[in-house]
Amino acid sequence: MAINRILFVTANCSELNMPVHAAGMYQVAEAASQAGYEVRVADTMGRDDPFGFLQEEVMGFRPDCIGLSVRNIDDQDIQARQFLLDQSLEVVRFVRTMTAAPVIVGGAGFSIFPQSVLEYLQADMGLAGEGEQAFVRLLEALNGEERLDEVPGICLPGRGLLSPPSRVRELDGCPLPRPERVRPDLASRSDFWMPYQTRRGCPLDCSYCSTGTIEGRQVRKRSLHQVAENLKAFYASGIRRFFMVDNTFNLPRGYAETFCQTIIASGLDISWRCIVYPKHCDRSLARLMAEAGCSDVALGFESGSPEVLRALNKRFSPDEVRRASDGLAEAGIKRVGFLLLGGPGETEATVRESLGFAESLELEALKITVGIRIYPGTAVARRAREKGLVDPGDSLLQPSFYLEPELAEWLPEFIETWSAERPNLVLP
């Protein structure tokens, strides 16, 4: 049977910190649409009756295949430990009561654990890596136009990952998000920020981070002229707030400056937030960001201890964090700081040092994470195995956390007390 109608489904029904538009999945859907396929997107997040909604979509559209987006595996919280993949498993089982169409899994979460997720969900196949070009090639393979095992990032049951994941060299060749694809009920919410990506890849290699696995180490950038024109279309549609989800907004520094200058020159009155790496974020860049509409940033310094920063492979010092924080504050940009406590080399003394440092920055808010989620292929995973914190054969799909054993009892209780005494600073 020829594959022509594709239903894309988001399985994550929870909002975690905020309602999130499934930008990546919509862009893959747009690529399939431009290639001549008939597509529909069923976004279950925030629905009162997600399975009733999904039933209507499947029965009404009658898809030839289903693309399932797996964005998050879990909540990365050592205490809550919400394993979100069970929601995806329910979706797979549910759609199979209505259709025999093959289920193809993809997304950021899938790309970290392709074989393990495929086995867990009992899906028909998966696609790791960036999907705009690879998914179209997969559809062509399913229609007999090329070999399935040569599709970049293809993963099959019992065979695993057959070829390296796709990395799109020229992002301008991939569809930009379209305003009309954004769900009206999300766009109208006061807590909605449209996720927007202008570059992919991160060369920093922090010891715990999975970004390199998902996006690669090479930074690839979009044409800022195209970005500005696309943002104008969003502005005209009424969407004025954006979350720039580039892994590090200020790297490369020159691209960040040009982005701000382009937004200023366009006259767009938009608000946006971003993720800032403390190095290469000085007062002049902060002022330029504020003039371009940046209202707040995520400042992920993770620790105030030089020793721990080295263990995390961070390439900045506490003094550089302070300069970045002060510059952002002077520019009127709100700062949400992030601490990651309990990792390799952490001690009670370094915990207290980090907390004192964070408090001295006089941030608008602080997010504290106890324990580091262990992802395969990272330095933290290697150290955890060396110390016997995880079994050598553990796929790490089920949430495992690195927490120095001598801090396991003391740290969670101490952080709970410290946070309760600072309710206006620490995020829940």
N, C-alpha and C positions, 0 to 999 in steps of 0.2 A: 504494500500500500504506500502511495506517495505521501511524503510529509509536507504539508502545506500550512496547516493551522497550528500555531504554537501558543499555549497558555503559559504565561509566566506567573509564578506564585511565590509570595513571601510567606514563610512559615512562622516567623517570629511575631507573635501577637503582643508581646510586652513592649513597653516604651522605655524601660530602664530610666535614664536621666531626662529624656525629652522625646517627643514624637519625631521620628526620623523618616523622611522620604527615602524610598529605596532607589537612590539615584543610580547606582551601578547597574541594577537590574533593568531599570528603564532605558538606560543607554544601550544595553545589549539588545533589548527588545526593539529599540529604534534601529539598530544596525540590521536586525533580521527583517524589519519592515522595509527598510531601504533596499534590501536584497530581493524583495518581491514576495516575501512570506506574509501571511495574514496573522497578525499577532493581537493578543489581548493580555492585559495585566490584571491579576487578582491580588491586590494588596490587603492582607488580612489584619494588619496592625491596627489596633484600636477599635475594631469592629465589635459591636455588641454581641453578634452571633456569627463569629468567623466561619464556622463550618456550614451554617446555613447559607451564608454568602458564597462560600466556595462551591457548594452544591449547585447553586444557581448558575455560577460561572461555567462549571464543567458541563452541566446538562444543557445549558443554552448554547455554548460555543462548540461543543463536541471536538475537542482538540485532537490532533494527530500525535502530538507529543507535549509533555509538560516540563517546563524549566523551573526547577525549584531553587530559590536563592537561600543559601545558608550564610548569613552575615555574622552571627555570634554563636559560639559554642556554649558559652556560660557567661556569668556576670562578673567573673574575675574577683569574686569576693570570698575570702577564705572562711568567713562565718556564715553567710547566706547560702553560698554554693548552689545557685540556681543553674541546673543543667538544661539549657534551652534547646538542646538537640532533640529532646523528647517531644517538643512541639512539632518539629519537622517529621519525626517518625509517625506521629498521629496523622499528619497531613498525607504522608505517603500511603498509609493504610486506608485512609478515608477515600482518597481519589481512586484507589484501586477497587473500591466497591462500585464505582460508577463507570470506569473506563479501563481498557487494556492498553491505552497509549503509554509508551515508554516514559519513565521519569528520569530526567537528566538533572543532576545536582551540580551547582556551582556556587560562586560567591567567596568572599574573603575567608570566612570560617572554614569552608570546605577546602580551600587552597592550602591551609596549614596542615590538615590531616586528611588528604584525599582518600587514601585506601581505607583508613579507619572509619571515616564518616560514611563512605559508600557501603561498607559492610554493616555498619550500625543501622543505617536507614533501609537497607535491602533494596536500594534503588537499582535501576537498570544500567546506568553509567554515570560518570561524572566528568566535569571539565574544570581542571585547576588553572589558575592564572587569569589573565585579563581576557574577557570573553567576547568583546565586540567583533573581532575578526575570527577567532577560533570557533565561536558558536555557529557562525554562518558556514564555516568549513565542515563542522560536524553535521549540520543539516544536509549539506551536499553529499557527505559520506553516507548518511542514512538513506538518501535517495539514489545511491549507487554511482555517484559522480566522482568519488575518490575513495581511497582506502581509509577505513576507520582508524587503523592503528597508526596512521601518519598525521592525524589531527593533533595539533599542539595541545598538550595537557590532558589528553584523553586518559581516563581511568576506568577500567572494566572489572567486574566482579571476578575474583580468583586470579586476576592477572596483574592488578595494581596499575601504577602509572606507567604508560607505555611510551610516552614521549615528553620532553621537557615542556613546562608551561609556556604559554605565549606571552611575549612582552612586546607591546605595540611600540615600534620605534618612533613613529610620527603621530603624536596625539591629535594633531589637526585632522588626521584621516579618520578619527573616531567621532561619532555623533556627539554633539553637545546636548546637555539636557534641554528639554522643551517646556516652556511654561504651561502649555495646555495639558501636559502629562501629570502635573502636580494635582493631587487630590484636593478639591475645593474645601473639604471639611478640615484638612490639615492646614492649608494655606491661610484659613481664616482664624486659626488659633493664635492666641497671644504668646504662647510659648514655642511657636514653630519658627525655626531658622532653616532655610533651604540649604542643604549640604551642597557644596560646590568645590570642585577640584580643578586646579590649574596646572598641576604637575604631579608626576608619579615617581616613585623610587626614593630610596634614602641610603646614603653612603656611610652613615654614622656608626652602624654596627654596635648599638648598645647591647649589653650582655644578655638582656632578657627579652629583647624585642622581636616580634614576628614580622615586622614590616618588610624586611629584606626577603623573606620567604614569599610574601604576597606580591610585592611590587618590584623586587629586585633592588640592586645597589645603584644602578645608573639613574640619574635624575633626567627625566624627559619632560619638556615644557610645552604648553600650548601657546599659540600666537595670541598675544594680549589684545591685538585688534579684534580677533574673533571673540575673545572673552568679553570685551567691552560691548560689542554689538549684541551678544547673547544676553548680557546683563540688562541692556536696554529693553530687550523683549520681555524679560521678567518684570522690570520696572513698569512697563506699560500694562502688564497683566495685573498689577497690584501687589506683587511680591517685592518687598523692599528690604528684607533682612536675610542675611546669608551667613552660613558657617563655612569658612574656607577650610576644608578638611585636608589640605596638603599636610603631609606628615610634619614638616617644619616650614612655616610660612616664610621665615627670614633667610632661608637657604635655598638657592644661592641669593646672596644679599642684593646683587644688582637686579635680579629678576623681581624681587620684592619691591625695590624702589620704583622700577618701571611700572609695575602693577599699580602702585599708588598714584604715580604721576598720570597714568592712563585714566584711572577712575576720576581724578580731579579734573583732567582736561575734558572728560566726557560730560561733566556737569551733573552726573548721577547723584541724587540725594539718597544714598543707601546706607544702611548700617550693617556692619559685619564683625564677626569674631574670628579668631584664628588660634593656631597653636604656635607658640614661639619657643625657639631654642635660645637659652640665655646668652650664648656667645654670638657676637656680631649683631647685637640689638642695642644700639646706642640711642642717645637722645635725639639725634637728627632723624633717624629712621622712625622713632616713636612719634615725633611731631608729624612726619609725613603720613604715617598710618592714620593718625587721628584726623588729619585734614581730609583724608580719603574716605573717612566714615567708620574707621575701626572703633568700636565701643568697648570691647573687652577681649582679653586674651587668656588662654590657658598657658601658664608658665610652669612647664614641667621640669623643675630643678631636681626633684626626687630625693635630695639629701643636702644637708648643710655641712657634712663632714667630708673634707678633702680625701680621706682614706676610702670612704665608701664610694665617693664619686669615681675614684680610680677603679675600684672593683666593678662598678657598673659600666665602665668604659665611657664615662662622660668626659667631654673635651672642654670643660669649663671649670672655673673655680668658684667658690662662694662669693668672692669679691665681684666677679663678672655677673653673677646672679643679682647681687645687690645693685650694681650699676644699671642693669637692664630694668629691674623692678622700679628703681627710682625714676628712670627716664620715662617709663610708661606712665607712672603716677603723675609726673609733671605735665605730661601731654593730655591728662584727663582720661586715660584708658584704664578701665577696671581690670584687676588682676585676680585670677583664680590660681593659686599655687597648688602644686601636687607634690606630696611626699610619698616615697615608696620605702617602707621600713621593714627590717628583718632579713634583708638579703645577705649575700656573701660578705663576710667581714664585719657585719653589724654587731655592736655591743650595746650594753645599757648606756654607756657613756656617749656613744655616737648617736643614739636615739635622742638623748637629752640635748645633745649639741644641735641636732637637726631641728628639733622642736623650738629651741630657743632662737635659732637663726630664723626660722620661718616666722615666728611671732615678731621678731625685730623688723621684718620687712613691712609691717603694717599693711598687709594685703586686705583686699575686700573679702576674700573667702579662701579657705584652704581645704583641700581634699586629702585625707590620709588613708593610705592603703597599707594594711598589715599583711606581710607575706607577698611573694612574687609568684604569679602564675607561671608555671614552667611550660615552655613551648619547645617542641623538638628542634634540634639543630642549633640551639643557642648555647652560649657559654654557661649560662645558669643551669641548663639541662645537663651539660657535661659535669659540672661541679656537683650537682645533686646526685648524679649516679656515682661519682667518685666517693662521696660521703655516705652512700647507702640510703639516701632519702627517698629514692625511687628505685624500683627494680630495673635491671638492664633491659628487659624485654617490654617494659611498659610503653604503650603507644602515646601516653599522656593525654589521650582524648578525654578521659574522665579527669576533672580538675585536680591537679596536684600543685602544691605551693612550696616554694623554698622559704623556709623560716629557720634561722639558726636555732638549733635544738635548745641551747641554754636560754633562749628568749621565749620559747614556746608558751610557757605558762605566764610569765611576767608581762610580756609586751601587750597582748590584747586587753588585759585588765587595766594596765597603766594608760593606754591610749583612750580607753572608754572614760576613765576618770578625767584625764587631761582635756578631752574634747567637751565633756559635760560642763567643765568650768569655763569654757569659751564658746558658748552657743552662737554668739554673733560672728564668730570667725570660721569655725569648722563646719563644713557641709555635712548633712546627715548621710 
